[in-house]
């Protein structure tokens, strides 16, 4: 099942271009889940954590194409 927050724009030669609906509650829950204190009093999401999570979320979409 494709995530509700992602639209695949292209899938060529193993490179996938997606558009993320950052207003979707599903995407917000991922961001909230991955949020950590990066520095004292600074909360954010590490790019590496987000990329790993998006890769897992997008597997079903890749298999459909």
Secondary structure, DSSP 4 states (H G I P E B T S, - for coil): ---TTEEEEEEETTEEEEEE-TTSHHHHHHHHHH-EEEETTEEE--HHHHHHHHHHHHHHHHHH-
